[in-house]
Amino acid sequence: MSKKQDAYYFQNFIDCADCACKAANLLKEGVTHFNADSLSEKLDEIHNVEHDADHKKHELINTLVKAFITPIEREDILQVSNNLDEVTDKIEDVFIKLYYNRVTSIRSDVPRFVEVLIRCCEEVRALMNDFADFKRSKTLHDHIIRINTLEEEADKLFIESMYNLHDSCKDPLEVITWRELYLYLEKCVDTCEHVADVVETVVMKNN
């Protein structure tokens, strides 16, 4: 396989990671300047990003099916692609849940959660930029460590947010709504870590 064909997979990963970053920043904009009346419009915006990510994933799969030789194992290419797509999907899910739960205001800990998510998506994008040259990269492992650290930070935020929710909110429906939203915010970060885990496995298998 030519170097140009090899590079296609890694560039696709970068492009999909960029979609996740765009989705995370749309979520930040949505919760920072929250307006329940414009949620439907915001949902359309993030759906366009998610659709773009899906298109890139399907393009990669079509290329992979026809490929005779691949730069890394097919299963690993597919796993990285699926996990990258899942990050964008989960961020869209947060928007969907804000919409169908008819949320009228954002709790104060949500922007902190979204900031962690943005940093995590940016680390994933940086990781994908290093991935093509993973045998020589001096910084790839640093990105993996930072993603793991951010996932731990998100776990702590989740526990703190849930504690504050049960302490301050007495409406059972509101508790259920926010529990679901916090879970999905945490899942967004977890999926970033899944990307890093697959990359780490690929590096171990190919060194």
PAZATI-666849 format. One record per residue: residue in one letter; chain; x, y, z of N, C-alpha, C, O, CB in turn. Coordinates in steps of 0.2 Angstrom, whole numbers, m for minus. Glycine has a CB too. Example, Ala and Ser with C-alpha at 12.3 -4.5 7.8 and 13.67 -1.06 7.14 Angstrom:
(A,A,(66,m28,39),(62,m22,39),(66,m16,39),(71,m17,42),(57,m22,45));
(S,A,(64,m11,35),(68,m5,36),(64,0,39),(67,6,40),(70,m3,29));
! end
This chain:
(M,A,(4,m6,0),(0,0,0),(4,6,0),(10,6,3),(m5,0,6));
(S,A,(3,11,m4),(7,17,m4),(6,21,2),(1,21,6),(4,22,m10));
(K,A,(11,26,3),(11,30,9),(5,35,9),(2,36,14),(17,34,9));
(K,A,(2,37,3),(m3,41,2),(m10,37,5),(m14,40,8),(m4,43,m5));
(Q,A,(m10,31,3),(m16,27,5),(m16,26,12),(m21,26,16),(m16,20,1));
(D,A,(m10,24,15),(m9,24,22),(m11,30,26),(m15,29,31),(m1,22,24));
(A,A,(m9,36,23),(m11,42,27),(m18,43,27),(m20,47,31),(m7,48,23));
(Y,A,(m22,41,22),(m29,42,22),(m32,40,29),(m36,44,31),(m32,38,16));
(Y,A,(m31,34,31),(m34,32,38),(m33,37,43),(m37,39,47),(m32,25,39));
(F,A,(m26,39,44),(m24,43,50),(m27,50,49),(m29,53,54),(m17,44,50));
(Q,A,(m28,52,42),(m31,59,41),(m38,59,43),(m41,63,45),(m30,61,34));
(N,A,(m42,53,41),(m49,52,43),(m50,52,50),(m55,55,53),(m51,45,40));
(F,A,(m45,49,54),(m46,49,61),(m45,57,64),(m49,59,68),(m40,45,65));
(I,A,(m41,60,61),(m40,68,63),(m46,71,61),(m49,75,66),(m34,71,59));
(D,A,(m49,70,56),(m55,74,53),(m61,72,58),(m65,76,60),(m57,72,46));
(C,A,(m61,66,60),(m67,63,65),(m66,66,72),(m71,68,75),(m67,56,65));
(A,A,(m60,67,74),(m58,70,80),(m60,77,80),(m62,80,85),(m51,69,82));
(D,A,(m59,80,74),(m61,87,74),(m68,88,74),(m71,93,77),(m58,90,67));
(C,A,(m72,84,72),(m80,84,72),(m81,84,80),(m86,87,82),(m83,78,68));
(A,A,(m78,79,83),(m80,79,91),(m78,86,94),(m82,88,98),(m75,73,94));
(C,A,(m73,89,92),(m71,95,95),(m76,101,93),(m78,105,97),(m64,98,93));
(K,A,(m78,100,87),(m84,105,85),(m90,104,89),(m93,109,91),(m85,104,77));
(A,A,(m92,98,90),(m98,96,94),(m97,98,101),(m102,101,104),(m99,88,93));
(A,A,(m91,97,104),(m90,99,111),(m91,107,112),(m93,109,117),(m83,97,113));
(N,A,(m88,110,107),(m88,118,107),(m96,120,106),(m97,125,109),(m84,121,102));
(L,A,(m99,117,102),(m107,119,101),(m110,117,108),(m115,121,109),(m110,114,95));
(L,A,(m108,112,111),(m112,111,118),(m110,116,123),(m114,118,126),(m109,104,120));
(K,A,(m103,118,122),(m101,124,127),(m105,130,125),(m108,133,130),(m94,125,126));
(E,A,(m106,132,119),(m110,138,117),(m117,137,120),(m120,142,122),(m110,139,110));
(G,A,(m120,131,119),(m127,130,121),(m128,130,128),(m133,133,130),(m129,123,118));
(V,A,(m123,128,132),(m125,128,140),(m122,135,142),(m125,137,148),(m121,123,143));
(T,A,(m118,138,139),(m115,145,142),(m120,150,140),(m122,154,145),(m108,147,139));
(H,A,(m123,150,134),(m128,155,133),(m135,151,132),(m138,152,126),(m126,159,126));
(F,A,(m137,148,137),(m143,144,137),(m149,147,135),(m151,152,139),(m143,139,143));
(N,A,(m153,145,130),(m159,147,129),(m164,142,126),(m163,139,121),(m159,153,123));
(A,A,(m168,140,131),(m173,134,129),(m176,135,123),(m177,130,119),(m178,133,135));
(D,A,(m178,141,121),(m182,142,115),(m178,140,108),(m180,139,103),(m184,149,114));
(S,A,(m171,141,109),(m167,140,103),(m163,133,103),(m159,131,99),(m161,145,103));
(L,A,(m166,128,108),(m163,122,108),(m164,118,102),(m159,114,99),(m166,118,114));
(S,A,(m169,118,99),(m171,115,92),(m166,117,87),(m163,112,83),(m178,116,90));
(E,A,(m164,123,86),(m160,126,81),(m153,123,83),(m149,121,78),(m160,133,81));
(K,A,(m151,123,89),(m144,121,91),(m144,113,90),(m138,111,88),(m143,122,99));
(L,A,(m149,110,91),(m149,102,89),(m148,101,82),(m145,96,80),(m156,99,92));
(D,A,(m151,105,78),(m150,105,70),(m142,106,69),(m139,102,65),(m154,110,67));
(E,A,(m139,111,72),(m132,112,71),(m128,106,73),(m123,104,69),(m130,118,75));
(I,A,(m129,103,79),(m125,98,81),(m126,92,77),(m122,87,76),(m126,97,88));
(H,A,(m132,91,75),(m134,85,70),(m130,85,64),(m128,80,61),(m141,85,69));
(N,A,(m129,91,61),(m125,92,55),(m118,90,56),(m115,87,52),(m125,99,53));
(V,A,(m115,91,62),(m108,89,64),(m108,82,64),(m104,78,62),(m106,93,70));
(E,A,(m113,79,68),(m113,72,69),(m114,68,62),(m111,63,61),(m119,70,73));
(H,A,(m118,71,58),(m119,68,51),(m113,68,47),(m111,63,43),(m125,72,47));
(D,A,(m109,73,48),(m102,74,44),(m98,69,47),(m94,65,43),(m99,81,45));
(A,A,(m98,67,54),(m93,62,57),(m95,55,54),(m91,51,53),(m94,63,64));
(D,A,(m102,54,54),(m104,48,51),(m102,47,44),(m100,41,42),(m112,47,52));
(H,A,(m103,52,40),(m101,51,33),(m93,49,32),(m91,45,28),(m102,58,29));
(K,A,(m89,53,36),(m82,51,36),(m81,44,39),(m76,40,36),(m78,56,41));
(K,A,(m84,42,44),(m84,35,46),(m86,30,40),(m82,25,39),(m88,33,52));
(H,A,(m91,31,37),(m93,27,31),(m88,27,26),(m87,21,23),(m100,29,29));
(E,A,(m85,32,24),(m80,33,19),(m74,28,21),(m72,25,17),(m78,40,18));
(L,A,(m72,29,27),(m67,25,30),(m68,17,29),(m64,13,27),(m65,26,37));
(I,A,(m74,15,31),(m76,8,30),(m76,6,23),(m74,0,22),(m83,7,33));
(N,A,(m79,10,19),(m79,8,12),(m71,7,9),(m70,3,5),(m82,13,7));
(T,A,(m67,11,11),(m60,11,9),(m57,5,12),(m53,1,9),(m56,17,11));
(L,A,(m58,3,18),(m56,m2,22),(m58,m9,19),(m54,m14,18),(m58,m2,29));
(V,A,(m64,m9,17),(m67,m16,13),(m63,m17,7),(m61,m23,6),(m74,m15,12));
(K,A,(m61,m12,3),(m57,m13,m3),(m50,m14,m2),(m46,m16,m7),(m59,m8,m8));
(A,A,(m47,m12,4),(m40,m12,4),(m37,m19,5),(m40,m24,8),(m38,m8,11));
(F,A,(m31,m20,2),(m27,m26,2),(m23,m27,8),(m22,m32,11),(m23,m28,m5));
(I,A,(m19,m21,9),(m15,m20,15),(m17,m14,18),(m18,m9,15),(m7,m20,12));
(T,A,(m16,m14,25),(m18,m8,29),(m12,m7,34),(m8,m11,35),(m24,m9,33));
(P,A,(m11,0,36),(m5,1,40),(m5,m2,47),(0,m3,50),(m5,9,41));
(I,A,(m11,m3,50),(m12,m7,56),(m18,m11,55),(m21,m11,50),(m13,m2,62));
(E,A,(m19,m16,60),(m24,m21,59),(m31,m18,57),(m33,m13,60),(m24,m26,65));
(R,A,(m35,m21,53),(m41,m19,51),(m46,m18,57),(m49,m13,58),(m45,m24,46));
(E,A,(m45,m23,62),(m50,m22,68),(m48,m16,72),(m52,m13,75),(m49,m28,72));
(D,A,(m42,m14,72),(m40,m8,76),(m42,m2,72),(m44,3,76),(m32,m8,77));
(I,A,(m41,m2,66),(m44,4,62),(m51,5,63),(m53,11,64),(m42,3,54));
(L,A,(m55,0,63),(m62,0,64),(m64,2,71),(m68,6,72),(m65,m7,62));
(Q,A,(m60,0,76),(m61,2,83),(m60,9,84),(m64,12,88),(m57,m3,87));
(V,A,(m54,11,82),(m53,19,83),(m58,23,79),(m61,28,82),(m46,20,80));
(S,A,(m60,21,73),(m66,25,70),(m72,25,73),(m75,30,74),(m67,22,63));
(N,A,(m74,19,76),(m81,18,80),(m80,22,86),(m85,26,88),(m82,11,81));
(N,A,(m75,22,90),(m74,26,96),(m74,33,95),(m77,37,98),(m68,24,100));
(L,A,(m71,35,89),(m71,43,88),(m78,45,86),(m80,50,88),(m66,44,82));
(D,A,(m82,41,82),(m88,42,80),(m93,43,87),(m98,47,87),(m91,37,75));
(E,A,(m92,38,91),(m96,38,97),(m95,44,102),(m100,46,105),(m94,32,101));
(V,A,(m89,47,102),(m88,53,105),(m93,59,103),(m97,62,107),(m81,56,105));
(T,A,(m93,60,96),(m98,65,93),(m105,63,95),(m110,67,96),(m97,65,86));
(D,A,(m107,56,94),(m114,54,95),(m116,55,102),(m121,58,103),(m114,46,94));
(K,A,(m111,54,107),(m113,55,114),(m114,63,116),(m119,64,120),(m108,52,119));
(I,A,(m110,67,113),(m111,74,114),(m118,76,111),(m121,80,114),(m105,78,110));
(E,A,(m120,74,105),(m126,75,102),(m132,73,107),(m137,76,108),(m127,72,95));
(D,A,(m131,67,110),(m136,64,115),(m137,69,120),(m143,69,123),(m133,57,117));
(V,A,(m132,72,123),(m133,77,128),(m138,82,126),(m142,84,130),(m126,80,130));
(F,A,(m137,85,120),(m141,90,117),(m148,87,116),(m153,91,118),(m139,92,110));
(I,A,(m149,81,114),(m155,78,113),(m159,78,120),(m165,79,120),(m155,71,110));
(K,A,(m155,76,125),(m159,75,132),(m160,82,135),(m165,82,138),(m154,71,136));
(L,A,(m156,87,133),(m158,94,136),(m165,96,132),(m169,99,135),(m153,99,134));
(Y,A,(m166,94,126),(m172,96,122),(m178,92,124),(m183,95,126),(m170,94,115));
(Y,A,(m177,85,124),(m184,81,126),(m186,81,133),(m191,80,135),(m183,74,123));
(N,A,(m181,83,137),(m183,84,144),(m185,91,146),(m187,92,152),(m176,82,149));
(R,A,(m185,95,141),(m188,102,142),(m184,106,147),(m187,109,151),(m195,102,143));
(V,A,(m178,105,147),(m174,109,152),(m174,116,151),(m174,118,146),(m166,106,152));
(T,A,(m175,120,157),(m177,127,156),(m171,131,159),(m170,137,157),(m183,129,160));
(S,A,(m166,128,162),(m160,131,165),(m155,126,166),(m156,120,167),(m162,135,172));
(I,A,(m149,129,166),(m143,124,166),(m140,125,173),(m139,130,176),(m137,126,161));
(R,A,(m138,119,176),(m135,119,183),(m128,122,183),(m125,121,178),(m136,112,186));
(S,A,(m126,124,188),(m120,128,188),(m114,124,187),(m108,126,185),(m119,132,195));
(D,A,(m114,117,188),(m108,113,187),(m108,110,180),(m102,107,179),(m109,107,192));
(V,A,(m113,111,176),(m112,109,169),(m107,112,165),(m103,108,162),(m119,110,166));
(P,A,(m106,119,165),(m100,122,161),(m93,119,163),(m89,118,159),(m100,129,162));
(R,A,(m92,117,170),(m86,114,172),(m85,107,168),(m80,106,166),(m86,113,179));
(F,A,(m90,103,168),(m90,97,165),(m89,98,158),(m85,94,155),(m97,93,166));
(V,A,(m92,102,154),(m91,103,147),(m84,106,146),(m81,104,141),(m96,109,144));
(E,A,(m81,110,150),(m74,112,149),(m69,106,149),(m65,105,145),(m72,117,155));
(V,A,(m70,101,154),(m66,95,154),(m67,91,148),(m62,89,145),(m68,91,160));
(L,A,(m73,91,145),(m75,87,139),(m71,90,133),(m68,87,129),(m82,87,138));
(I,A,(m71,97,133),(m68,100,127),(m60,99,128),(m57,98,122),(m69,108,128));
(R,A,(m57,100,133),(m50,98,134),(m49,91,132),(m43,89,129),(m48,99,141));
(C,A,(m53,86,134),(m52,79,132),(m53,78,125),(m48,75,122),(m57,75,136));
(C,A,(m57,81,121),(m58,81,114),(m52,84,111),(m50,81,106),(m64,84,112));
(E,A,(m49,89,113),(m43,92,110),(m37,88,111),(m33,87,106),(m42,99,114));
(E,A,(m37,84,117),(m31,79,118),(m32,74,113),(m27,71,110),(m31,77,125));
(V,A,(m38,71,112),(m40,66,107),(m37,68,100),(m34,64,96),(m47,64,107));
(R,A,(m39,74,98),(m37,77,91),(m29,77,91),(m26,75,86),(m40,84,90));
(A,A,(m26,79,96),(m19,80,96),(m16,73,96),(m11,71,92),(m16,83,103));
(L,A,(m19,68,99),(m17,61,99),(m17,58,92),(m13,55,90),(m21,57,104));
(M,A,(m23,60,89),(m24,57,82),(m19,61,77),(m16,57,72),(m31,59,79));
(N,A,(m17,67,78),(m11,70,74),(m5,66,75),(m1,66,70),(m10,77,76));
(D,A,(m3,63,81),(3,60,82),(2,52,80),(7,49,79),(4,60,90));
(F,A,(m4,50,79),(m5,43,78),(m1,40,72),(1,35,72),(m12,41,78));
(A,A,(m1,44,67),(1,42,60),(9,40,61),(12,36,57),(1,47,55));
(D,A,(12,44,65),(19,43,66),(21,40,73),(26,41,77),(23,49,66));
(F,A,(16,35,75),(16,33,82),(23,29,84),(25,29,90),(11,28,84));
(K,A,(26,26,79),(33,23,81),(38,27,83),(43,25,86),(35,18,75));
(R,A,(38,34,81),(43,39,82),(41,44,86),(45,48,89),(46,41,76));
(S,A,(34,45,88),(32,51,91),(34,51,98),(35,46,102),(24,51,91));
(K,A,(36,57,101),(39,58,107),(33,60,112),(34,61,118),(44,63,107));
(T,A,(27,62,109),(22,65,113),(16,61,114),(11,63,117),(20,72,110));
(L,A,(15,56,110),(9,52,109),(7,49,116),(1,50,118),(10,46,104));
(H,A,(12,47,120),(10,44,126),(8,49,131),(4,48,136),(16,40,129));
(D,A,(10,55,131),(8,61,135),(1,63,134),(m3,64,139),(13,67,133));
(H,A,(m1,62,128),(m8,64,126),(m13,58,130),(m18,60,132),(m10,64,119));
(I,A,(m11,52,129),(m14,47,132),(m15,48,140),(m20,47,143),(m11,40,131));
(I,A,(m9,50,143),(m9,51,150),(m14,57,152),(m18,56,157),(m2,52,153));
(R,A,(m14,62,148),(m18,68,149),(m26,66,149),(m30,68,152),(m16,74,145));
(I,A,(m27,62,144),(m34,59,143),(m36,55,149),(m42,56,151),(m35,55,136));
(N,A,(m32,51,151),(m34,47,157),(m35,51,163),(m39,50,167),(m28,42,158));
(T,A,(m31,56,164),(m31,61,169),(m38,65,169),(m41,66,174),(m25,66,170));
(L,A,(m40,67,163),(m46,71,162),(m52,66,163),(m57,69,166),(m46,74,155));
(E,A,(m51,60,162),(m57,55,163),(m58,55,171),(m63,54,173),(m55,48,160));
(E,A,(m52,54,174),(m53,54,182),(m56,61,184),(m60,60,189),(m46,53,185));
(E,A,(m54,66,181),(m57,73,184),(m64,73,182),(m68,75,186),(m54,78,180));
(A,A,(m67,70,177),(m74,69,175),(m77,65,180),(m83,66,182),(m75,67,168));
(D,A,(m74,59,182),(m77,55,187),(m78,59,193),(m84,58,197),(m73,49,188));
(K,A,(m74,62,196),(m74,66,202),(m80,72,201),(m84,73,206),(m68,70,204));
(L,A,(m80,75,195),(m85,80,194),(m92,76,194),(m97,79,197),(m84,83,187));
(F,A,(m93,70,191),(m99,67,191),(m101,66,199),(m107,67,200),(m98,60,187));
(I,A,(m97,63,203),(m99,61,210),(m101,68,213),(m106,68,217),(m93,58,213));
(E,A,(m97,73,212),(m98,80,216),(m105,82,213),(m109,85,217),(m93,85,214));
(S,A,(m106,82,207),(m112,85,204),(m119,81,206),(m124,84,208),(m112,84,196));
(M,A,(m118,74,207),(m123,70,209),(m125,71,216),(m131,71,219),(m122,63,208));
(Y,A,(m120,72,220),(m120,74,227),(m124,80,228),(m129,81,232),(m113,74,231));
(N,A,(m122,86,224),(m125,92,225),(m132,92,222),(m137,95,225),(m121,97,221));
(L,A,(m134,88,217),(m140,87,215),(m145,84,220),(m150,87,221),(m140,82,208));
(H,A,(m143,79,223),(m147,76,228),(m148,80,234),(m153,80,238),(m145,69,230));
(D,A,(m143,84,235),(m143,89,241),(m148,95,240),(m151,97,245),(m136,91,243));
(S,A,(m148,97,234),(m151,104,233),(m158,103,229),(m162,108,229),(m147,108,229));
(C,A,(m159,97,226),(m165,97,222),(m170,91,225),(m168,86,227),(m163,94,215));
(K,A,(m176,93,226),(m181,89,229),(m186,86,224),(m190,82,226),(m185,93,235));
(D,A,(m186,89,218),(m191,87,213),(m188,80,210),(m183,80,207),(m192,92,208));
(P,A,(m192,75,211),(m189,68,208),(m188,68,201),(m183,65,198),(m194,63,210));
(L,A,(m193,72,197),(m192,72,190),(m186,76,188),(m182,74,183),(m198,75,186));
(E,A,(m184,81,191),(m178,85,190),(m172,81,191),(m167,81,188),(m178,91,193));
(V,A,(m172,77,197),(m166,73,199),(m165,68,193),(m159,67,191),(m168,69,206));
(I,A,(m170,65,191),(m170,60,186),(m167,63,179),(m162,60,176),(m177,56,184));
(T,A,(m169,68,177),(m167,72,171),(m160,73,172),(m156,72,167),(m171,78,170));
(W,A,(m157,76,177),(m150,78,178),(m146,72,179),(m140,72,177),(m150,83,184));
(R,A,(m148,67,182),(m144,61,183),(m143,58,176),(m137,56,175),(m148,56,187));
(E,A,(m147,58,172),(m146,56,165),(m141,60,161),(m137,58,158),(m153,55,161));
(L,A,(m142,67,162),(m138,71,158),(m130,71,161),(m126,71,157),(m140,79,159));
(Y,A,(m130,70,168),(m123,70,170),(m120,63,168),(m114,63,166),(m123,70,178));
(L,A,(m124,58,168),(m121,51,165),(m119,52,158),(m114,49,157),(m127,46,166));
(Y,A,(m122,55,154),(m120,56,147),(m114,61,146),(m110,59,142),(m126,59,143));
(L,A,(m114,66,150),(m108,70,150),(m102,66,152),(m96,66,149),(m108,76,155));
(E,A,(m103,61,157),(m97,57,159),(m95,52,153),(m90,50,152),(m99,53,166));
(K,A,(m101,49,150),(m100,45,145),(m96,48,139),(m92,44,136),(m106,42,142));
(C,A,(m97,54,138),(m93,58,132),(m86,57,134),(m82,56,129),(m95,65,132));
(V,A,(m84,59,140),(m77,58,142),(m74,51,142),(m68,50,140),(m76,62,149));
(D,A,(m78,47,144),(m76,39,144),(m75,37,137),(m70,33,136),(m82,35,147));
(T,A,(m78,39,132),(m77,37,126),(m71,40,123),(m67,37,119),(m83,39,121));
(C,A,(m69,46,125),(m62,49,123),(m57,44,126),(m52,43,122),(m62,56,126));
(E,A,(m58,42,132),(m53,37,135),(m53,31,131),(m47,28,130),(m54,36,142));
(H,A,(m58,28,128),(m59,22,124),(m54,23,118),(m51,18,116),(m66,20,123));
(V,A,(m54,29,115),(m50,30,109),(m43,29,111),(m39,26,108),(m52,37,106));
(A,A,(m41,33,117),(m34,32,119),(m32,25,121),(m26,23,120),(m33,37,125));
(D,A,(m37,21,124),(m35,14,125),(m33,10,119),(m29,6,119),(m41,11,129));
(V,A,(m37,11,114),(m36,7,108),(m29,9,105),(m26,5,102),(m42,9,103));
(V,A,(m28,16,105),(m22,18,102),(m16,15,106),(m11,13,103),(m21,26,102));
(E,A,(m16,15,112),(m11,12,117),(m10,5,115),(m4,3,115),(m13,13,124));
(T,A,(m15,1,114),(m15,m6,112),(m11,m7,105),(m7,m11,105),(m22,m9,112));
(V,A,(m13,m2,101),(m10,m3,94),(m3,m1,94),(1,m5,91),(m13,3,89));
(V,A,(m1,4,98),(6,5,99),(10,m1,102),(16,m3,100),(7,11,104));
(M,A,(7,m4,107),(10,m10,111),(11,m16,106),(16,m19,106),(6,m12,117));
(K,A,(6,m17,101),(6,m22,97),(11,m21,91),(14,m26,88),(m1,m23,94));
(N,A,(13,m15,89),(17,m13,84),(24,m11,85),(27,m9,81),(13,m8,79));
(N,A,(26,m11,91),(32,m9,93),(37,m15,96),(42,m14,97),(32,m4,99));
! end
